[in-house]
Amino acid sequence: MSKIAAALVSVFLAFGSAATHAQTADQKAPVDRAKILTAAGVYGNFSTYKVRPEYYRLALAERKGAAAEVVAVVDKHKEKVIVDAYLTRGFEAASDLFLRVHSYDMAATQAFLVDFRATRFGMALDVTENLVGVTKALNYITKDKSPDLNAGLTAASYSADPPRYALMVPVKKNADWWNLSDAQRLKEIETHTLPTLANLVNVKRKLYHSTGIDDTDFITYFETADLVAFNNLMLALAKVPENKYHVRWGSPTVLGTIQTVENVVKVLSVGN
């Protein structure tokens, strides 16, 4: 090979390597799921949907293609949002599915939901509930304010079978709650937390703050493999004095099975 030819080959290889590197750089990584699900300052959007009867009058082939469209939209937005799906048909009268969408920017969540509703499947849905909240660091049961209970919460990690069910329970407080002093609210939350510790090995929980963002104050989200354990947790919470400050506890309480987005759409489009 001549020196000129060798030089041209070298330039070509270098160009190809640079192009490949640029192409890889353009393919941004999806949102870090573990990080976004544990960080503060993350927005959670909970929306429930009912499939309209006319969707099932579409040709089977058209409904089969609906799942692929939804999966493509999830993939399109994976750099900015993560999407979890739950099948509620058979459990809930008002909905067939619900979505939980996390992002660091609510505009990113909105962009995903707009695209989702533009799919054939999305256009066949009615929204039956929508709630928005944001995650925050602990306000009350902190190492400084309540060290013993904080240690109990830290020790009570989930250790049961992988969760199969998810539940969403909105909570709204009355004005009396917000007019308590910080010390009084701390005492109430300590009384609230203590009887729940025994159930946290069987029930995962996550709290979203909604005051001023939505028409509720909190969105409580749970996952479990044992609905009896969840029932026991709710009974423990129902017995605490803090309940006198509730004006909403549920309404709706939404129960669904944890599934992939693709599988939820397939089940509701063509069956198992």
C-alpha positions, 0 to 999 in steps of 0.5 A: 500500500502506498503512503498516500493510500495508507494516509487516506485509510487512516483518515477514513478510520479516524472519521468513522471512529469520530462519527460513531462516538458522536452517534453514541453521545447523541443516544442519551441514557434513560433516567436513572430509575433507582435515583429518581425513585429515592430523590427529593424534588421529584414530581409524581403524576398519577392518572387513571383511565377508562377504556371507551367501549367503541375502542373494541369496535376497531379491527383486531389488527388495529388494536394489536398495533396500539401496544407498540405505539404506546411502547414507542412513546415511552421509549421516546421520553425515557431520557426525562420520565419513567412510567409505571403501569397498573391494571385496575380492570376487575378491581375498580369500577371507574378505571381500567388502568392507572399510570404513575409518571416521575420526572424532575420537570413537570413539563416533561411529564406533560409532554409524555402524557400529550404524546400518550393520549395521541396514540390510538390507545390513548385516544380511546381513554377517558381520564377518571382521576389525575393527581400531581405531587412532589417528593420531599425529605422527611419533615417530622420523623427526622434524626434530629426531631424524632431519632428513635422513630427515625431509626425504626423507619430505617430498620423496617425495610421491605423484606417480603415477596416481590410486590404484586399490587399497588395502591394509591390513596389521596389524603387531604387535611382540614384547616385545624391541622395546618394551624397546629404548631410544628411541635403539635404536628410532630407529636401527631405524626409520631403517634401516626408512625409508631403503630405502622412500623410492624407492617412496613416489612410487608408494605412499601410506601411512598409519600408525595406532597400536593398542597397548592399543586392539586386539590389534595395535600398528599398522595400516598402510594403503596406496593405489597404482595400481601393485601391482608398486610396492607389492610392491617396497616390501614387499620392501624392508621385508622385508629390514630387521633390524627384521623380527626384532621382528615377531610379526604382519605381515599376517594378514590383508593385505587388498587391495581396489579403491577405490570409493564406498560406494554402488557397493560395495553395488550391486556386491555386491547386484545386480552392475554 
